[in-house]
Amino acid sequence: FVETERGLTLVKQRFYDSEYGLCPRSQCQGSAVLPIGLSPRLGQHTCKVYCPMCREVYHYQSSETDGT
C-alpha cells in the first residue's frame, strides 16, 4: 500500500503532521521521524523510526503501544 501514490501521500502527510513522533536528539530540534522496517518479514524486528536530519534509527515510542 505504501508504494502506491495514495499510500505515499498519506505517509507524507503523517510525516508533516509529526504523527510518527519526533527525534529524541536535542540537536534535531523536534524534527519529525519516519517509520521504518529493518526486515521485509513480519515479526522479525520491532518497529523503529528514522530521523532524516541526524540519519539515526530509534525505537518507536508511542502512547498507543506503551499504554501511557
N, CA, C and O atoms as a DFTB+ gen file, in Angstrom:
272 C
 N C O
     1  1       0.824      -1.202       0.000
     2  2       0.000       0.000       0.000
     3  2       0.867       1.265       0.000
     4  3       0.556       2.233      -0.694
     5  1       1.948       1.253       0.776
     6  2       2.781       2.447       0.878
     7  2       3.441       2.779      -0.451
     8  3       3.770       3.939      -0.700
     9  1       3.636       1.806      -1.292
    10  2       4.277       2.054      -2.581
    11  2       3.332       2.649      -3.612
    12  3       3.763       3.009      -4.708
    13  1       2.057       2.759      -3.282
    14  2       1.104       3.378      -4.203
    15  2       1.130       4.893      -4.016
    16  3       1.624       5.391      -3.004
    17  1       0.604       5.609      -4.978
    18  2       0.570       7.071      -4.881
    19  2      -0.242       7.516      -3.662
    20  3       0.154       8.439      -2.950
    21  1      -1.371       6.859      -3.429
    22  2      -2.211       7.203      -2.270
    23  2      -1.477       6.921      -0.955
    24  3      -1.532       7.724      -0.023
    25  1      -0.798       5.786      -0.887
    26  2      -0.063       5.426       0.321
    27  2       1.066       6.397       0.615
    28  3       1.266       6.798       1.762
    29  1       1.805       6.776      -0.421
    30  2       2.889       7.737      -0.244
    31  2       2.366       9.099       0.194
    32  3       2.990       9.777       1.010
    33  1       1.228       9.492      -0.345
    34  2       0.620      10.764       0.050
    35  2       0.232      10.742       1.525
    36  3       0.450      11.720       2.240
    37  1      -0.343       9.628       1.984
    38  2      -0.729       9.513       3.400
    39  2       0.489       9.540       4.322
    40  3       0.471      10.211       5.354
    41  1       1.540       8.820       3.958
    42  2       2.754       8.808       4.776
    43  2       3.371      10.203       4.810
    44  3       3.818      10.659       5.863
    45  1       3.397      10.872       3.680
    46  2       3.942      12.231       3.611
    47  2       3.173      13.173       4.530
    48  3       3.777      13.954       5.265
    49  1       1.845      13.103       4.495
    50  2       1.040      13.980       5.348
    51  2       1.247      13.657       6.821
    52  3       1.352      14.562       7.648
    53  1       1.304      12.382       7.148
    54  2       1.534      11.983       8.544
    55  2       2.918      12.425       9.012
    56  3       3.084      12.806      10.171
    57  1       3.905      12.379       8.130
    58  2       5.250      12.864       8.457
    59  2       5.195      14.359       8.754
    60  3       5.724      14.808       9.771
    61  1       4.553      15.139       7.868
    62  2       4.444      16.586       8.079
    63  2       3.671      16.932       9.350
    64  3       3.933      17.960       9.973
    65  1       2.729      16.085       9.734
    66  2       1.952      16.296      10.961
    67  2       2.640      15.704      12.193
    68  3       2.089      15.765      13.292
    69  1       3.823      15.138      12.024
    70  2       4.625      14.516      13.108
    71  2       3.874      13.389      13.806
    72  3       4.076      13.160      14.998
    73  1       3.012      12.686      13.079
    74  2       2.235      11.598      13.670
    75  2       3.099      10.404      14.068
    76  3       2.690       9.601      14.906
    77  1       4.271      10.279      13.486
    78  2       5.155       9.164      13.820
    79  2       6.090       9.503      14.968
    80  3       6.850       8.651      15.428
    81  1       6.037      10.733      15.426
    82  2       6.858      11.154      16.550
    83  2       7.923      12.151      16.139
    84  3       7.993      12.580      14.988
    85  1       8.750      12.508      17.110
    86  2       9.825      13.474      16.909
    87  2      11.150      12.856      17.321
    88  3      11.195      11.975      18.180
    89  1      12.209      13.315      16.715
    90  2      13.541      12.809      17.048
    91  2      13.880      13.168      18.495
    92  3      13.648      14.298      18.923
    93  1      14.428      12.211      19.249
    94  2      14.762      12.483      20.652
    95  2      16.030      13.323      20.831
    96  3      16.282      13.807      21.934
    97  1      16.820      13.507      19.797
    98  2      18.054      14.291      19.924
    99  2      17.746      15.775      19.958
   100  3      16.965      16.272      19.146
   101  1      18.357      16.484      20.894
   102  2      18.116      17.927      21.015
   103  2      18.656      18.685      19.810
   104  3      18.112      19.731      19.456
   105  1      19.706      18.190      19.171
   106  2      20.278      18.867      18.012
   107  2      19.305      18.892      16.825
   108  3      19.414      19.755      15.954
   109  1      18.369      17.962      16.790
   110  2      17.411      17.900      15.681
   111  2      16.227      18.831      15.889
   112  3      15.416      19.013      14.981
   113  1      16.120      19.415      17.061
   114  2      15.106      20.423      17.372
   115  2      13.689      19.980      17.015
   116  3      12.929      20.735      16.408
   117  1      13.341      18.751      17.395
   118  2      11.988      18.257      17.193
   119  2      11.666      17.880      15.760
   120  3      10.517      17.991      15.335
   121  1      12.653      17.441      15.019
   122  2      12.439      17.008      13.639
   123  2      11.530      15.781      13.612
   124  3      11.663      14.886      14.447
   125  1      10.613      15.744      12.658
   126  2       9.712      14.599      12.512
   127  2      10.491      13.370      12.053
   128  3      11.496      13.486      11.351
   129  1      10.016      12.190      12.456
   130  2      10.645      10.935      12.077
   131  2       9.705      10.113      11.197
   132  3       8.502      10.366      11.141
   133  1      10.277       9.130      10.516
   134  2       9.528       8.232       9.646
   135  2       9.629       6.802      10.160
   136  3      10.685       6.402      10.649
   137  1       8.564       6.029      10.062
   138  2       8.647       4.622      10.474
   139  2       9.449       3.828       9.434
   140  3       9.362       4.082       8.233
   141  1      10.222       2.874       9.924
   142  2      10.981       2.025       9.005
   143  2      10.881       0.583       9.444
   144  3      10.614       0.285      10.608
   145  1      11.094      -0.292       8.511
   146  2      11.170      -1.714       8.793
   147  2      12.568      -2.196       8.486
   148  3      13.083      -1.934       7.399
   149  1      13.189      -2.886       9.406
   150  2      14.541      -3.367       9.190
   151  2      14.567      -4.715       8.488
   152  3      15.632      -5.209       8.118
   153  1      13.397      -5.307       8.305
   154  2      13.297      -6.590       7.638
   155  2      11.997      -6.639       6.846
   156  3      10.993      -6.074       7.281
   157  1      11.995      -7.298       5.698
   158  2      10.753      -7.423       4.945
   159  2       9.795      -8.451       5.536
   160  3       8.656      -8.562       5.083
   161  1      10.237      -9.200       6.532
   162  2       9.419     -10.236       7.153
   163  2       8.746      -9.714       8.411
   164  3       9.393      -9.103       9.262
   165  1       7.438      -9.957       8.526
   166  2       6.692      -9.531       9.714
   167  2       7.195     -10.255      10.951
   168  3       7.519     -11.441      10.893
   169  1       7.260      -9.547      12.064
   170  2       7.663     -10.140      13.335
   171  2       9.151     -10.330      13.492
   172  3       9.600     -10.834      14.522
   173  1       9.932      -9.941      12.499
   174  2      11.384     -10.120      12.549
   175  2      12.042      -9.099      13.482
   176  3      12.960      -9.441      14.227
   177  1      11.581      -7.858      13.442
   178  2      12.142      -6.776      14.259
   179  2      11.004      -5.944      14.840
   180  3       9.887      -5.960      14.323
   181  1      11.291      -5.222      15.907
   182  2      10.310      -4.292      16.450
   183  2      10.278      -3.039      15.578
   184  3      11.193      -2.802      14.790
   185  1       9.244      -2.256      15.720
   186  2       9.075      -1.043      14.931
   187  2      10.153      -0.026      15.306
   188  3      10.452       0.167      16.485
   189  1      10.720       0.608      14.317
   190  2      11.740       1.637      14.527
   191  2      11.323       2.882      13.754
   192  3      10.448       2.828      12.890
   193  1      11.963       4.005      14.077
   194  2      11.738       5.243      13.334
   195  2      13.089       5.807      12.909
   196  3      14.107       5.577      13.561
   197  1      13.080       6.542      11.816
   198  2      14.286       7.116      11.236
   199  2      14.173       8.628      11.215
   200  3      13.157       9.175      10.785
   201  1      15.209       9.299      11.676
   202  2      15.256      10.754      11.632
   203  2      16.078      11.172      10.415
   204  3      17.275      10.889      10.357
   205  1      15.451      11.843       9.438
   206  2      16.205      12.268       8.258
   207  2      17.217      13.379       8.537
   208  3      18.115      13.615       7.729
   209  1      17.077      14.060       9.671
   210  2      18.017      15.135       9.975
   211  2      19.355      14.586      10.487
   212  3      20.414      14.973       9.994
   213  1      19.306      13.685      11.475
   214  2      20.547      13.139      12.026
   215  2      20.898      11.776      11.427
   216  3      21.981      11.240      11.660
   217  1      19.954      11.225      10.647
   218  2      20.148       9.943       9.966
   219  2      20.376       8.784      10.932
   220  3      21.166       7.879      10.662
   221  1      19.679       8.828      12.048
   222  2      19.759       7.771      13.053
   223  2      18.432       7.022      13.134
   224  3      17.378       7.544      12.771
   225  1      18.513       5.782      13.621
   226  2      17.340       4.934      13.805
   227  2      17.090       4.797      15.305
   228  3      18.024       4.572      16.074
   229  1      15.835       4.933      15.718
   230  2      15.466       4.860      17.127
   231  2      14.308       3.887      17.324
   232  3      13.568       3.585      16.387
   233  1      14.162       3.402      18.552
   234  2      12.998       2.577      18.884
   235  2      11.760       3.458      18.812
   236  3      11.776       4.606      19.257
   237  1      10.701       2.919      18.257
   238  2       9.440       3.648      18.142
   239  2       8.774       3.703      19.508
   240  3       8.587       2.671      20.152
   241  1       8.420       4.893      19.949
   242  2       7.729       5.051      21.226
   243  2       6.423       5.793      20.960
   244  3       6.416       6.930      20.487
   245  1       5.334       5.125      21.274
   246  2       4.023       5.703      21.040
   247  2       3.131       5.464      22.234
   248  3       3.236       4.430      22.894
   249  1       2.255       6.404      22.520
   250  2       1.302       6.200      23.609
   251  2       0.349       5.058      23.265
   252  3      -0.234       4.451      24.164
   253  1       0.184       4.761      21.983
   254  2      -0.693       3.669      21.581
   255  2      -0.093       2.304      21.913
   256  3      -0.826       1.340      22.132
   257  1       1.237       2.219      21.952
   258  2       1.860       0.925      22.182
   259  2       2.349       0.737      23.614
   260  3       2.458      -0.398      24.077
   261  1       2.648       1.833      24.334
   262  2       3.183       1.634      25.680
   263  2       2.152       1.881      26.780
   264  3       2.476       1.758      27.962
   265  1       0.947       2.219      26.421
   266  2      -0.123       2.331      27.400
   267  2      -0.200       3.638      28.161
   268  3      -1.003       3.752      29.087
   269  1       0.617       4.647      27.802
   270  2       0.566       5.931      28.503
   271  2      -0.177       6.956      27.706
   272  3      -0.317       8.098      28.145
